[in-house]
Amino acid sequence: MTLPMVVPAQDLPPRVRIHEVGARDGLQNEKSTVPTEVKAEFVRRLADAGLTTIEATSFVHPKWVPQLADAEQLFPRISDLPVDLPVLVPNERGLDRALALGARRVAVFASATESFAKANLNRTVDEALAMFEPVVGRAKAEGGHVRGYLSMCFGDPWEGAVPVAQVVRVCRALVDMGCDELSLGDTIGVATPGHVSALLTELNEAGVPSASLGVHFHDTYGQALANTLAALRHGVTTVDASAGGLGGCPFAKSATGNLATEDLVWMLQGLGIDTGVDLGRLVATSVWMADHLGRPSPSRTVRALSHQEQ
């Protein structure tokens, strides 16, 4: 296939690392639990499509995210893959479980707002940061890599607009405790490109370089690709995306699907930006998973390309 036609643009990175979140952030929002063997095959197919960072699961208490209660069963089935398999750990107990299985790339999940910190972690923002500090410290002492997720960076369903300075403060705290990279979450999908640029500018001025940042956009208002492009122009080279557009957030009901990995790859291919991803294999993987879930993929690129092949 000769499309999309490659037309590079100035001031964009030559390569983008996609942080694939479909197996964790995508499946955790499903009403029905996906069998462990299907999750393992999903991760294997994503790796076969060329994705090199695939978030595998979450070591949270099954009471809170029952869809991911099989973390201990899943991780050994995929740990032989030659890709990075980060996992979410909410506290020291979650870290213990992850380390026991050999996981060395972990993520903590903080909030920029008090309302979401209370809803998601039953703590204030600062109490949550205090909880994460020993988790990050121990993971680093074990030679691990730590990602800090920060949700509600651009808007909150309870509080509305979130001041940029408020987001910068929490980002700085996560960096200071030892996080290797941060993922800026637009949890309810309300960001617009100017807002993205303003936050990145303030973070750079606060000593947080774009090279240590990833972006995690939801497509609630159709802005995810536009916001991604704004971030790329600002020097960000890590973009979170979910195969087939799976996912949302179980603790923020207005959060709809993540940016679809296929839609992102289509845009990046057209811009001449390397991702290492085989789009055909990725589309086939998302069609396969959509069949298991019993509904079509929300990804526009998956729909367009799978329709063309029928």
C-alpha positions as a Markdown table, in Angstrom:
| # | Residue | x | y | z |
|---|---|---|---|---|
| 1 | Met | 0.0 | 0.0 | 0.0 |
| 2 | Thr | 1.4 | 3.4 | -1.0 |
| 3 | Leu | -0.7 | 5.4 | 1.5 |
| 4 | Pro | -0.3 | 7.5 | 3.5 |
| 5 | Met | 2.0 | 9.5 | 1.2 |
| 6 | Val | 5.0 | 10.5 | 3.2 |
| 7 | Val | 5.4 | 14.3 | 3.5 |
| 8 | Pro | 7.8 | 15.2 | 6.3 |
| 9 | Ala | 7.3 | 18.4 | 8.4 |
| 10 | Gln | 9.9 | 20.5 | 10.0 |
| 11 | Asp | 10.7 | 20.6 | 13.7 |
| 12 | Leu | 9.6 | 17.0 | 14.4 |
| 13 | Pro | 11.6 | 14.1 | 15.8 |
| 14 | Pro | 12.9 | 11.4 | 13.4 |
| 15 | Arg | 11.6 | 8.6 | 15.7 |
| 16 | Val | 8.9 | 8.2 | 18.3 |
| 17 | Arg | 8.7 | 5.5 | 20.9 |
| 18 | Ile | 5.1 | 4.3 | 21.3 |
| 19 | His | 4.3 | 3.3 | 24.9 |
| 20 | Glu | 1.5 | 0.7 | 24.2 |
| 21 | Val | -1.1 | 0.7 | 27.0 |
| 22 | Gly | -3.8 | -1.5 | 25.5 |
| 23 | Ala | -3.1 | -4.6 | 27.5 |
| 24 | Arg | -3.3 | -2.7 | 30.8 |
| 25 | Asp | -5.1 | 0.6 | 30.5 |
| 26 | Gly | -7.3 | -0.7 | 27.7 |
| 27 | Leu | -8.4 | -4.0 | 29.2 |
| 28 | Gln | -8.9 | -2.7 | 32.8 |
| 29 | Asn | -11.9 | -0.8 | 31.6 |
| 30 | Glu | -13.7 | -3.8 | 30.1 |
| 31 | Lys | -17.0 | -4.8 | 31.8 |
| 32 | Ser | -16.1 | -8.5 | 31.3 |
| 33 | Thr | -12.8 | -10.1 | 32.3 |
| 34 | Val | -10.6 | -11.1 | 29.4 |
| 35 | Pro | -9.1 | -14.6 | 29.9 |
| 36 | Thr | -5.4 | -14.7 | 30.8 |
| 37 | Glu | -4.4 | -16.7 | 27.7 |
| 38 | Val | -6.1 | -14.1 | 25.5 |
| 39 | Lys | -4.2 | -11.3 | 27.3 |
| 40 | Ala | -0.9 | -13.1 | 26.8 |
| 41 | Glu | -1.6 | -13.7 | 23.1 |
| 42 | Phe | -2.6 | -10.0 | 22.8 |
| 43 | Val | 0.8 | -8.9 | 24.2 |
| 44 | Arg | 2.6 | -11.4 | 22.0 |
| 45 | Arg | 0.9 | -10.1 | 18.9 |
| 46 | Leu | 1.6 | -6.5 | 19.8 |
| 47 | Ala | 5.3 | -7.4 | 20.2 |
| 48 | Asp | 5.2 | -9.2 | 16.8 |
| 49 | Ala | 3.8 | -6.0 | 15.3 |
| 50 | Gly | 6.9 | -4.1 | 16.3 |
| 51 | Leu | 5.9 | -2.4 | 19.5 |
| 52 | Thr | 8.9 | -2.3 | 21.9 |
| 53 | Thr | 7.2 | -1.0 | 25.1 |
| 54 | Ile | 4.0 | -2.8 | 26.1 |
| 55 | Glu | 2.5 | -2.1 | 29.4 |
| 56 | Ala | 1.5 | -5.6 | 30.6 |
| 57 | Thr | -0.7 | -5.4 | 33.7 |
| 58 | Ser | -1.2 | -3.8 | 37.1 |
| 59 | Phe | -0.4 | -5.2 | 40.5 |
| 60 | Val | -3.3 | -3.5 | 42.2 |
| 61 | His | -5.7 | -5.2 | 44.7 |
| 62 | Pro | -8.2 | -7.3 | 42.7 |
| 63 | Lys | -11.0 | -5.5 | 44.6 |
| 64 | Trp | -10.3 | -2.3 | 42.7 |
| 65 | Val | -9.5 | -3.6 | 39.3 |
| 66 | Pro | -10.8 | -7.1 | 39.0 |
| 67 | Gln | -10.1 | -7.2 | 35.3 |
| 68 | Leu | -6.3 | -7.3 | 36.1 |
| 69 | Ala | -6.5 | -9.8 | 39.0 |
| 70 | Asp | -4.5 | -12.3 | 37.1 |
| 71 | Ala | -1.2 | -10.3 | 37.0 |
| 72 | Glu | 0.7 | -13.1 | 38.7 |
| 73 | Gln | -0.5 | -15.6 | 36.1 |
| 74 | Leu | 0.0 | -13.3 | 33.1 |
| 75 | Phe | 3.4 | -11.9 | 33.6 |
| 76 | Pro | 5.4 | -15.2 | 33.5 |
| 77 | Arg | 3.6 | -16.1 | 30.3 |
| 78 | Ile | 5.1 | -13.1 | 28.5 |
| 79 | Ser | 8.3 | -12.3 | 30.4 |
| 80 | Asp | 10.4 | -14.1 | 27.7 |
| 81 | Leu | 9.5 | -11.5 | 25.1 |
| 82 | Pro | 12.4 | -9.2 | 23.9 |
| 83 | Val | 10.5 | -6.0 | 24.7 |
| 84 | Asp | 10.0 | -3.8 | 27.7 |
| 85 | Leu | 7.0 | -4.9 | 29.8 |
| 86 | Pro | 6.3 | -2.1 | 32.4 |
| 87 | Val | 3.7 | -2.8 | 35.1 |
| 88 | Leu | 1.7 | -0.5 | 37.3 |
| 89 | Val | 2.4 | -0.7 | 41.1 |
| 90 | Pro | 0.2 | 1.4 | 43.4 |
| 91 | Asn | 2.2 | 0.8 | 46.6 |
| 92 | Glu | 4.9 | -1.2 | 48.2 |
| 93 | Arg | 2.8 | -4.4 | 48.3 |
| 94 | Gly | 2.3 | -4.1 | 44.5 |
| 95 | Leu | 6.0 | -3.5 | 44.1 |
| 96 | Asp | 6.8 | -6.7 | 46.1 |
| 97 | Arg | 4.5 | -8.7 | 43.8 |
| 98 | Ala | 6.1 | -7.2 | 40.7 |
| 99 | Leu | 9.7 | -7.7 | 41.8 |
| 100 | Ala | 9.0 | -11.3 | 42.8 |
| 101 | Leu | 8.2 | -12.0 | 39.2 |
| 102 | Gly | 11.2 | -10.3 | 37.8 |
| 103 | Ala | 9.6 | -7.1 | 36.6 |
| 104 | Arg | 12.1 | -4.2 | 36.6 |
| 105 | Arg | 10.1 | -1.5 | 34.8 |
| 106 | Val | 7.3 | -0.2 | 37.0 |
| 107 | Ala | 5.0 | 2.8 | 37.1 |
| 108 | Val | 3.2 | 4.7 | 39.8 |
| 109 | Phe | 0.0 | 6.6 | 39.2 |
| 110 | Ala | -0.4 | 10.1 | 40.7 |
| 111 | Ser | -2.9 | 12.8 | 40.3 |
| 112 | Ala | -2.6 | 16.5 | 39.7 |
| 113 | Thr | -5.9 | 17.2 | 41.5 |
| 114 | Glu | -7.2 | 16.5 | 44.9 |
| 115 | Ser | -10.6 | 15.3 | 43.7 |
| 116 | Phe | -9.1 | 12.5 | 41.6 |
| 117 | Ala | -6.5 | 11.6 | 44.2 |
| 118 | Lys | -9.3 | 11.0 | 46.6 |
| 119 | Ala | -11.4 | 9.1 | 44.0 |
| 120 | Asn | -8.6 | 7.0 | 42.7 |
| 121 | Leu | -6.3 | 6.5 | 45.8 |
| 122 | Asn | -8.4 | 7.7 | 48.7 |
| 123 | Arg | -5.6 | 10.1 | 49.6 |
| 124 | Thr | -4.7 | 13.7 | 49.1 |
| 125 | Val | -2.2 | 14.6 | 46.4 |
| 126 | Asp | 0.6 | 14.9 | 49.0 |
| 127 | Glu | -0.4 | 11.8 | 50.8 |
| 128 | Ala | -0.2 | 9.9 | 47.6 |
| 129 | Leu | 3.2 | 11.3 | 46.8 |
| 130 | Ala | 4.4 | 10.2 | 50.3 |
| 131 | Met | 3.1 | 6.7 | 49.6 |
| 132 | Phe | 5.0 | 6.6 | 46.2 |
| 133 | Glu | 8.3 | 7.8 | 47.6 |
| 134 | Pro | 9.4 | 4.4 | 49.1 |
| 135 | Val | 8.1 | 2.6 | 46.1 |
| 136 | Val | 10.2 | 4.6 | 43.7 |
| 137 | Gly | 13.2 | 4.4 | 46.0 |
| 138 | Arg | 13.1 | 0.7 | 46.3 |
| 139 | Ala | 12.5 | 0.1 | 42.6 |
| 140 | Lys | 15.5 | 2.3 | 41.8 |
| 141 | Ala | 17.6 | 0.5 | 44.4 |
| 142 | Glu | 16.8 | -2.8 | 42.6 |
| 143 | Gly | 18.1 | -1.3 | 39.3 |
| 144 | Gly | 14.6 | -0.7 | 38.0 |
| 145 | His | 13.1 | 2.0 | 35.7 |
| 146 | Val | 10.3 | 4.0 | 37.1 |
| 147 | Arg | 7.6 | 5.9 | 35.2 |
| 148 | Gly | 5.4 | 8.4 | 37.0 |
| 149 | Tyr | 1.9 | 8.7 | 35.6 |
| 150 | Leu | 0.2 | 12.0 | 36.3 |
| 151 | Ser | -3.5 | 12.1 | 35.6 |
| 152 | Met | -5.9 | 15.1 | 35.2 |
| 153 | Cys | -3.1 | 17.3 | 33.8 |
| 154 | Phe | -5.5 | 19.3 | 31.6 |
| 155 | Gly | -8.9 | 19.1 | 33.3 |
| 156 | Asp | -10.8 | 17.4 | 36.0 |
| 157 | Pro | -14.5 | 16.2 | 36.0 |
| 158 | Trp | -15.0 | 17.6 | 39.5 |
| 159 | Glu | -12.7 | 20.6 | 39.6 |
| 160 | Gly | -12.8 | 21.8 | 36.0 |
| 161 | Ala | -9.7 | 23.6 | 34.7 |
| 162 | Val | -6.4 | 22.6 | 36.4 |
| 163 | Pro | -3.8 | 25.4 | 36.8 |
| 164 | Val | -0.6 | 24.7 | 34.9 |
| 165 | Ala | 1.5 | 25.5 | 38.0 |
| 166 | Gln | -0.4 | 22.9 | 40.0 |
| 167 | Val | 0.6 | 20.2 | 37.4 |
| 168 | Val | 4.2 | 21.4 | 37.4 |
| 169 | Arg | 4.4 | 21.1 | 41.2 |
| 170 | Val | 3.4 | 17.5 | 41.2 |
| 171 | Cys | 5.6 | 16.7 | 38.2 |
| 172 | Arg | 8.6 | 18.2 | 39.9 |
| 173 | Ala | 7.9 | 16.2 | 43.0 |
| 174 | Leu | 7.8 | 12.9 | 41.0 |
| 175 | Val | 11.1 | 13.8 | 39.3 |
| 176 | Asp | 12.7 | 14.7 | 42.6 |
| 177 | Met | 11.8 | 11.4 | 44.2 |
| 178 | Gly | 13.5 | 9.6 | 41.3 |
| 179 | Cys | 11.1 | 8.9 | 38.5 |
| 180 | Asp | 12.9 | 8.3 | 35.2 |
| 181 | Glu | 10.1 | 9.5 | 33.0 |
| 182 | Leu | 6.7 | 11.1 | 33.4 |
| 183 | Ser | 3.5 | 10.5 | 31.4 |
| 184 | Leu | 1.2 | 13.6 | 31.3 |
| 185 | Gly | -2.3 | 12.3 | 31.3 |
| 186 | Asp | -5.3 | 14.1 | 29.7 |
| 187 | Thr | -7.6 | 11.7 | 31.5 |
| 188 | Ile | -10.9 | 13.1 | 30.3 |
| 189 | Gly | -9.7 | 14.3 | 26.9 |
| 190 | Val | -10.2 | 18.0 | 27.3 |
| 191 | Ala | -6.8 | 19.3 | 26.3 |
| 192 | Thr | -6.2 | 21.5 | 23.2 |
| 193 | Pro | -2.8 | 22.1 | 21.5 |
| 194 | Gly | -2.2 | 25.5 | 23.0 |
| 195 | His | -2.7 | 24.1 | 26.5 |
| 196 | Val | -0.3 | 21.2 | 25.7 |
| 197 | Ser | 2.4 | 23.6 | 24.5 |
| 198 | Ala | 1.9 | 25.9 | 27.6 |
| 199 | Leu | 2.3 | 23.0 | 30.0 |
| 200 | Leu | 5.4 | 21.7 | 28.3 |
| 201 | Thr | 6.9 | 25.1 | 28.3 |
| 202 | Glu | 6.4 | 25.5 | 32.0 |
| 203 | Leu | 7.7 | 22.1 | 32.7 |
| 204 | Asn | 10.9 | 22.8 | 30.7 |
| 205 | Glu | 11.3 | 26.1 | 32.6 |
| 206 | Ala | 11.0 | 24.1 | 35.9 |
| 207 | Gly | 13.8 | 21.8 | 34.9 |
| 208 | Val | 11.8 | 18.9 | 33.5 |
| 209 | Pro | 13.1 | 18.3 | 29.9 |
| 210 | Ser | 10.8 | 17.1 | 27.1 |
| 211 | Ala | 13.1 | 14.1 | 26.7 |
| 212 | Ser | 11.9 | 12.7 | 30.0 |
| 213 | Leu | 8.2 | 13.3 | 29.2 |
| 214 | Gly | 5.6 | 11.2 | 27.6 |
| 215 | Val | 2.0 | 12.2 | 26.7 |
| 216 | His | -1.2 | 10.2 | 27.3 |
| 217 | Phe | -4.1 | 11.7 | 25.4 |
| 218 | His | -7.7 | 10.5 | 25.4 |
| 219 | Asp | -9.8 | 11.3 | 22.3 |
| 220 | Thr | -13.1 | 12.4 | 24.1 |
| 221 | Tyr | -13.3 | 15.6 | 22.0 |
| 222 | Gly | -11.4 | 14.4 | 19.0 |
| 223 | Gln | -8.2 | 16.3 | 20.0 |
| 224 | Ala | -5.8 | 13.5 | 20.7 |
| 225 | Leu | -3.8 | 13.6 | 17.4 |
| 226 | Ala | -3.7 | 17.4 | 17.3 |
| 227 | Asn | -2.4 | 17.4 | 20.9 |
| 228 | Thr | 0.2 | 14.7 | 20.1 |
| 229 | Leu | 1.5 | 16.8 | 17.2 |
| 230 | Ala | 1.8 | 19.8 | 19.5 |
| 231 | Ala | 3.8 | 17.7 | 21.9 |
| 232 | Leu | 6.1 | 16.4 | 19.2 |
| 233 | Arg | 6.8 | 19.9 | 18.0 |
| 234 | His | 7.9 | 20.6 | 21.6 |
| 235 | Gly | 10.4 | 17.8 | 21.6 |
| 236 | Val | 8.4 | 15.0 | 23.2 |
| 237 | Thr | 9.3 | 11.6 | 21.6 |
| 238 | Thr | 7.3 | 9.2 | 23.8 |
| 239 | Val | 3.6 | 8.8 | 23.1 |
| 240 | Asp | 1.2 | 6.6 | 24.9 |
| 241 | Ala | -1.4 | 4.8 | 22.8 |
| 242 | Ser | -3.8 | 1.9 | 23.0 |
| 243 | Ala | -4.2 | -0.7 | 20.2 |
| 244 | Gly | -7.6 | -0.4 | 18.7 |
| 245 | Gly | -8.4 | 2.6 | 20.9 |
| 246 | Leu | -9.3 | 0.4 | 23.9 |
| 247 | Gly | -9.7 | 1.9 | 27.3 |
| 248 | Gly | -10.8 | 4.7 | 29.5 |
| 249 | Cys | -10.6 | 5.2 | 33.2 |
| 250 | Pro | -12.8 | 3.3 | 35.7 |
| 251 | Phe | -12.4 | 6.1 | 38.3 |
| 252 | Ala | -13.4 | 9.0 | 35.9 |
| 253 | Lys | -16.6 | 8.2 | 34.2 |
| 254 | Ser | -16.3 | 10.9 | 31.6 |
| 255 | Ala | -13.0 | 9.4 | 30.3 |
| 256 | Thr | -13.5 | 7.7 | 27.0 |
| 257 | Gly | -11.0 | 5.8 | 24.8 |
| 258 | Asn | -7.3 | 6.3 | 24.6 |
| 259 | Leu | -5.6 | 7.5 | 21.4 |
| 260 | Ala | -5.7 | 4.5 | 19.1 |
| 261 | Thr | -2.2 | 3.2 | 18.3 |
| 262 | Glu | -3.1 | 2.7 | 14.7 |
| 263 | Asp | -4.4 | 6.3 | 14.2 |
| 264 | Leu | -1.1 | 7.5 | 15.7 |
| 265 | Val | 1.0 | 5.3 | 13.5 |
| 266 | Trp | -0.9 | 6.4 | 10.4 |
| 267 | Met | -0.1 | 10.1 | 11.2 |
| 268 | Leu | 3.5 | 9.4 | 12.1 |
| 269 | Gln | 4.1 | 7.4 | 8.9 |
| 270 | Gly | 2.7 | 10.2 | 6.8 |
| 271 | Leu | 5.1 | 12.6 | 8.5 |
| 272 | Gly | 8.0 | 10.3 | 7.9 |
| 273 | Ile | 8.6 | 9.5 | 11.5 |
| 274 | Asp | 9.9 | 6.1 | 12.4 |
| 275 | Thr | 8.0 | 3.9 | 14.9 |
| 276 | Gly | 9.2 | 0.4 | 14.0 |
| 277 | Val | 5.6 | -0.7 | 13.9 |
| 278 | Asp | 4.1 | -2.8 | 11.2 |
| 279 | Leu | 0.7 | -1.2 | 10.7 |
| 280 | Gly | -0.8 | -4.2 | 8.9 |
| 281 | Arg | 0.1 | -6.5 | 11.7 |
| 282 | Leu | -1.1 | -4.1 | 14.3 |
| 283 | Val | -4.5 | -3.6 | 12.6 |
| 284 | Ala | -4.9 | -7.4 | 12.4 |
| 285 | Thr | -4.2 | -7.7 | 16.1 |
| 286 | Ser | -6.8 | -5.1 | 17.0 |
| 287 | Val | -9.4 | -6.8 | 14.8 |
| 288 | Trp | -8.6 | -10.0 | 16.5 |
| 289 | Met | -9.0 | -8.5 | 20.0 |
| 290 | Ala | -12.2 | -6.7 | 18.9 |
| 291 | Asp | -13.6 | -10.1 | 17.9 |
| 292 | His | -12.8 | -11.4 | 21.4 |
| 293 | Leu | -14.6 | -8.4 | 22.9 |
| 294 | Gly | -17.6 | -8.7 | 20.7 |
| 295 | Arg | -17.6 | -5.2 | 19.2 |
| 296 | Pro | -15.8 | -3.3 | 16.5 |
| 297 | Ser | -12.7 | -1.3 | 17.2 |
| 298 | Pro | -13.3 | 2.5 | 17.7 |
| 299 | Ser | -10.0 | 3.2 | 15.8 |
| 300 | Arg | -10.8 | 5.0 | 12.6 |
| 301 | Thr | -7.6 | 3.5 | 11.0 |
| 302 | Val | -8.5 | 0.0 | 12.0 |
| 303 | Arg | -12.0 | 0.4 | 10.5 |
| 304 | Ala | -10.7 | 1.9 | 7.3 |
| 305 | Leu | -7.9 | -0.7 | 6.7 |
| 306 | Ser | -9.9 | -3.7 | 7.8 |
| 307 | His | -12.8 | -2.6 | 5.6 |
| 308 | Gln | -10.5 | -2.3 | 2.6 |
| 309 | Glu | -9.3 | -5.9 | 3.1 |
| 310 | Gln | -12.8 | -7.4 | 3.2 |
